[in-house]
Amino acid sequence: MLAWVAAVLFLTEGFYLLTHTLTLPFGSIDLPSAGALSAVAGLSMIFLPAFYRSYGNYRAYFGTLIVLVSACDLWFGGGFWVGSVLGTIAGVLMLVLPPYGLVHEPG
C-alpha cells in the first residue's frame, strides 16, 4: 500500500515537472526528462508491488528495486521527499516481511 501511495506521488511529481517551469537542484537534468523519469518511476512503483503479490519468492528483487527506484527518484525528480521516503519504507518492508502470495483454492 505504501508503494502505491509513493507511486501516485511520483506520477504527480512527474506531471508537475512536465507542466511547470522551475529550477531543479541538479543542473545536469532538464525538466522534461526529469518529469518523464519520475512518471516512469511512478509506473514501476505501481507494477512492482503487484508482481510481489503474485511472485512472493522474488521479494528480495522487488524490494531492492523499489528502494533503488525511490532513491533514484529523489535524485532525478528534484527532491520530492515524501514519495521517496514512503517508497523506501515499502521496499524495506518487502525485504523484511514474509511474502504473502495469492492463494487460489478450488471452490
Buried (B, 14 or more C-beta within 10 A) or exposed (E): EBBBBBBBBBBBBBBBBBEEEEEBEEEEBEBEEBBBBBBBBBBBBBEBBEBBEEBBEEBEBBBBBBBBBBEBBBBBBBEBEEBBBBBBBBBBBBBEEEBEEEEEEEE
